[in-house]
Amino acid sequence: MPEIIWEAPFCAEGNNCFRFGTDSDGKAYIAVDGQEDHYLTDSAEALRTLIRDIKAGKADHLL
C-alpha cells in the first residue's frame, strides 16, 4: 500500500464527506472519510474532473 498523505475532509451537503490524498509519485486518491483503506486512485486531473462534474450536477446521484 502506498503512503498516502490525506487532506482534511471535504463535506458536501448532508453527510457525505470525502478525503483527497496524494503519494510521493504524485498519484491522486479519493476516499470516503473514515474509510481511507478503500479508495479510488487515478491521475490528479482525472479526479479533479470527477469532482467538477459532480459539482456541476452531472453526477449528483453519487453524492
Sequence and secondary structure as in RCSB ss.txt:
>XXXX:A:sequence
MPEIIWEAPFCAEGNNCFRFGTDSDGKAYIAVDGQEDHYLTDSAEALRTLIRDIKAGKADHLL
>XXXX:A:secstr
    EE   EE STT EEEEEE TT  EEEEETT TTSEEEE HHHHHHHHHHHHTTTTGGG 
